[in-house]
Amino acid sequence: MEETTTPVCSAKGCRQAASYAVVWNNPKIHTPEREKIWMACEEHREWLAHFLKARGFLRRVDDL
């Protein structure tokens, strides 16, 4: 039997289902091809993307 799991938002304390992948990279510690992903629900997508963009880490936001 195959088990399916729903991705959960990465925002602190949020347990909502994620609808977006917020893709980022910290160029000071990651190689250019490395991509880190935070999951985001509708409510936290903009906040997480803004947090990363302000630091120069945001690559893109993808729909799941």
N, C-alpha and C positions, 0 to 999 in steps of 0.2 A: 504494500500500500504506500503510495507516494504522499508525503507530507508537504503541504504548501504553507509558506509563511508570508505574511504581509509585512513589508518594510515599515518601520516605525520612525517617526520624526526624530531628528537628532537634537532638537532644541531641548535645553535643560528642563526636565520635569514633564515634557510633553509625551503622551502615549498615543497620539492620533496616528492614523495610517498616513504614510508618506505618499505624496503624488508627484514629487520632484526629486531630482538628483542635483545637488549643488556641487559642482565639480571645481576643485581648487588645487593649488600647488604653492608651497612656500619655497621660492627660488633660493633662499639662503640655506635650506637644508635638504631639498629634494632635487633630483636630476630633472631636467626639462621635460622628459617624457613621462614622469611619474604623475599620476592623477589621484588625488584623494577625493572621497565623496562623502558628503553629508546628505542624509535624507531629510526632506522637508515636507510638512503638511502645507495646505493652502494658507493657513494663518501665519506660519513662520517662514515661508519661502523668501519673502522680501527682506525680512530682518536678517536672516542668515546670509543671504547674498550681499546685503549692504555691509554687514560686519566684515566679510571677506574682501569685498571690493575696497573698503576704506584702508585695508592693509596691503592692497596690491596682489592679493592671492586668488581672486575669483577668475575662473576660466570661462565658465558658462553655467547655465541652468537648463537641465533637460527634463522633459516630461517623462514619467515612468510609464 
